[in-house]
Amino acid sequence: MHHELSGKYNTELKESLRKCILTKAPDISFKDIAGNDYAKEVINTSFVLPNLIPTVFKKNKVRPW
């Protein structure tokens, strides 16, 4: 029975995760989002820049905070 439940939950988890993954870039930018400039800057420096220019972060051993 444990195996049956585990399989059911794994299937549900996979489906939930599949719904959260973007398959194409959304047509939105930070300019479209109003307010909280600090949060947008944190997202930009922590996630966006390391993905746009990974060589800077790897070569110079700079780490996004």
Secondary structure by P-SEA (a helix, b strand, c coil): caaaaaaaaaaaaaaaaaaacccccccccccccccaaaaaaaaaacccccccccccccccccccc
